[in-house]
Amino acid sequence: MSPETRDDLVGIARVLDEAERTATPTRQLDAKLDIDHAYQIQRQIRNLREQRGESYAGPKLGFTSESKMKQMGVSDIIVGFLTDAMAVNDGGTLDLSEMVHPRIEPEIVFHIGETVIPEPDETIESLAQRIHDATDKVAAGLEIIDSRYEAFRFSLSDVVADNTSAARFVVGSWQDFPREIDGLLAELIIDGQVIESSTSSAILGNPVKAFAQLASMTLKYGFDLPADSVILAGSMTAAAYLRPDMAIEARVEGFQSATVTAANSPTVIEEG
């Protein structure tokens, strides 16, 4: 199937939205779905969530680290959206029963202090600088991803349509920005043991390069950058599968750790 009408796209969006709401795996989409269609479907999913009363919380970048690209078998950076319903308090509890294939990864999180609206004919470089200048805080964080597709298998278009597997996110204590955030040791710790480690440079060589990537995607697909929203810059390590009773910590050098505890079981139990 190659979707040609808005109704086709809305129909796919409803299937993916239902899979997310009910934590029920769904089949992968047709390979003929192109990336532009996928972003249109993602926007329709955002519309459905907002119609239910959720509020947009900001954009999230995906596949910004080499380890993440290798883990997922892709080579393109992608962007999804976050809502207030996806936020989990730092130190809080994450209910895995609301998810299908939950995985967790450490992130750098930016806070936008003032609204940024692209200007007519604005360049990527100009918009990236304005996003940088509007960013006033930065923190260590955690992102919980959860593909709704069966067996956690998907194409690039599939994952974009499924809102880049966005599920939940945790933000640690804020620090003023700008500050040095390149080359910082980053560790994903589960039950007191370091499971994955890297540095903040794993994000595009330097996390501030996320602004240029976001600017490019904003000019192409119209992502919003309102005041008091957050930007998840992408994972610094491969993601770890979540199981009940895990205590998870994202430790980034120079920052207070972001933590969360997993409870209950996901709807699909994976081996290993």
C-alpha positions in Angstrom: 0.0 0.0 0.0 1.2 3.5 -0.8 -1.0 6.0 1.1 -2.2 8.8 -1.2 -4.9 10.6 0.8 -5.1 12.3 4.2 -7.7 9.6 5.2 -5.1 6.9 4.5 -2.6 8.6 6.7 -5.1 9.3 9.5 -6.1 5.6 9.3 -2.5 4.5 9.8 -2.1 7.0 12.6 -5.1 5.6 14.4 -3.7 2.1 14.2 -0.4 3.1 15.7 -2.1 5.4 18.3 -4.3 2.5 19.4 -1.2 0.2 19.7 0.5 2.7 21.9 -2.6 3.4 24.1 -3.3 -0.3 24.6 0.3 -1.5 24.7 -0.5 -4.0 22.0 2.0 -4.8 19.3 1.1 -4.2 15.7 2.4 -5.3 12.3 5.1 -3.3 10.5 3.9 -0.9 7.9 4.3 -1.4 4.1 7.8 -0.7 2.8 6.4 1.7 0.2 5.6 4.2 2.9 8.1 7.0 2.3 9.7 9.2 4.9 7.5 12.3 4.2 4.4 10.2 4.6 5.8 8.9 7.9 6.2 12.4 9.3 2.7 13.2 8.2 1.4 10.1 10.1 3.5 11.2 13.1 1.8 14.6 13.1 -1.6 12.9 12.9 -0.7 10.9 16.0 0.2 14.1 17.8 -3.2 15.6 16.8 -4.9 12.5 18.3 -3.0 12.9 21.6 -3.7 16.6 21.8 -7.4 15.9 21.2 -7.3 13.7 24.3 -5.9 16.6 26.3 -2.2 16.1 26.2 0.1 19.1 25.7 3.2 19.2 23.5 6.4 19.1 25.5 9.0 19.4 22.8 11.0 17.5 20.1 13.3 14.5 20.5 16.1 13.5 18.3 16.8 9.8 17.5 19.8 7.9 16.1 22.2 10.6 17.0 24.9 8.3 18.3 26.9 5.7 16.3 26.1 3.0 18.9 22.4 3.7 18.6 22.5 3.7 14.8 24.4 0.3 14.9 21.9 -1.1 17.4 18.9 -0.2 15.3 20.5 -0.8 11.9 19.8 2.6 10.5 21.9 5.6 9.4 19.6 8.6 9.4 18.8 11.0 12.2 15.1 11.3 13.0 12.9 13.6 15.1 9.7 12.8 17.1 7.6 14.6 19.7 7.1 14.5 23.4 3.9 15.3 25.4 3.3 16.1 29.1 1.8 12.6 29.4 5.2 11.0 28.6 7.0 12.8 31.5 8.0 10.8 34.5 9.3 12.5 37.6 13.0 12.2 38.4 13.3 9.5 41.0 9.8 8.3 40.2 8.3 5.0 39.1 7.9 3.8 35.5 4.9 1.5 34.8 6.1 -1.1 32.3 2.6 -2.5 32.0 1.8 0.5 29.8 4.4 -0.6 27.2 5.2 -3.3 24.7 9.0 -3.5 24.3 10.4 -0.9 26.7 14.1 0.1 26.6 16.0 2.9 28.3 18.9 5.1 27.4 20.8 8.1 28.9 20.3 11.5 27.3 21.3 15.2 27.3 18.2 17.3 27.7 18.0 21.0 26.7 15.3 23.5 27.9 14.1 26.3 25.6 13.6 29.5 27.5 11.8 31.4 24.7 9.8 30.5 21.6 11.7 30.1 18.4 9.8 30.5 15.1 11.5 30.0 11.8 11.6 33.1 9.6 10.9 33.1 5.9 13.8 31.8 3.9 15.8 31.2 7.1 19.0 29.1 6.8 19.7 26.0 8.9 22.7 27.8 10.4 20.7 30.8 11.4 17.9 28.8 13.0 20.4 26.5 14.7 22.0 29.6 16.3 18.7 31.0 17.4 17.7 27.6 19.0 21.1 27.6 20.8 20.6 31.2 22.0 17.1 30.4 23.2 18.3 27.4 25.2 18.8 28.4 28.9 19.2 25.1 30.8 20.6 21.6 30.3 20.3 18.4 32.3 21.1 14.7 32.3 18.0 12.6 31.5 16.6 9.3 30.5 14.4 8.3 27.5 12.3 5.3 27.5 11.6 4.1 24.0 9.0 1.5 23.1 8.4 0.4 19.5 4.8 -0.7 19.0 5.8 -3.0 16.2 5.9 -6.8 16.6 9.3 -8.2 17.6 10.8 -4.7 17.8 11.4 -4.7 14.1 10.8 -1.8 11.8 12.1 0.2 8.8 13.1 3.9 9.0 9.7 5.0 7.8 8.0 2.6 10.3 9.8 4.1 13.3 9.2 7.7 12.2 5.5 7.0 11.8 5.5 5.4 15.2 6.8 8.7 16.7 10.3 7.5 16.8 9.3 4.9 19.5 8.8 7.7 22.0 7.2 6.5 25.2 8.4 8.3 28.4 11.2 10.6 29.5 12.9 11.7 32.7 14.7 15.0 33.3 17.3 15.4 36.1 18.3 18.7 37.8 18.8 21.6 35.5 22.0 23.6 35.1 22.5 26.9 33.4 23.3 26.8 29.7 25.5 27.5 27.9 28.2 25.4 29.6 30.6 22.8 28.5 28.8 19.6 27.6 31.2 17.9 25.2 33.4 14.9 26.2 31.6 14.2 29.5 31.6 10.6 30.8 28.1 9.1 30.5 27.0 5.9 32.1 23.8 3.9 32.1 23.5 2.2 35.5 21.0 -0.5 36.4 20.8 -1.9 39.9 24.1 -0.3 40.8 26.0 -1.8 37.8 27.3 0.1 34.8 25.5 -1.5 31.8 26.6 0.9 29.1 29.2 3.8 29.0 30.3 6.4 26.5 30.8 10.1 26.5 28.5 13.0 25.6 30.5 13.3 22.4 28.7 10.2 21.2 25.9 12.7 20.3 26.9 13.8 16.8 30.5 14.4 18.0 29.3 17.2 20.3 25.7 17.6 21.8 25.4 21.2 20.6 25.4 19.9 17.0 21.9 18.6 17.9 20.7 22.2 17.3 21.7 22.1 13.6 20.0 18.8 13.1 16.9 20.0 14.8 16.9 23.2 12.7 17.2 21.2 9.5 14.3 19.0 10.4 12.2 21.9 11.7 12.6 23.8 8.4 11.6 20.6 6.6 8.8 19.2 8.7 7.6 22.1 10.9 8.5 21.0 14.5 7.4 23.5 17.1 9.9 25.1 19.5 7.8 26.9 22.1 9.1 28.5 25.3 9.4 26.1 28.3 9.7 23.0 26.0 12.5 20.5 26.1 14.8 18.9 23.5 16.1 15.4 23.9 19.4 15.4 22.1 19.5 11.6 21.6 21.1 8.7 23.4 24.7 8.5 24.3 24.7 4.7 24.5 22.9 1.7 23.2 19.5 1.1 24.9 18.9 -1.5 27.6 15.8 -3.6 27.9 13.7 -2.9 30.9 12.3 -5.4 33.4 10.3 -5.1 36.6 12.0 -3.8 39.8 15.0 -2.3 38.0 16.6 0.8 39.4 18.0 2.9 36.6 20.4 5.9 36.7 21.8 8.1 34.0 25.1 9.4 35.3 26.7 12.2 33.3 29.9 13.8 34.5 29.3 17.2 36.2 25.5 16.7 36.4 23.2 15.3 39.1 22.0 11.8 38.0 18.5 11.2 36.6 16.9 8.2 38.1 13.8 6.1 37.8 12.5 2.7 39.0 10.7 0.2 36.8 7.5 -1.5 38.1 5.3 -4.3 36.7 5.9 -6.2 33.4 5.5 -5.0 29.8 2.9 -6.7 27.7 5.5 -8.6 25.7 8.1 -10.6 27.7 11.4 -10.8 25.8 14.0 -13.6 26.2 17.5 -12.9 27.4 
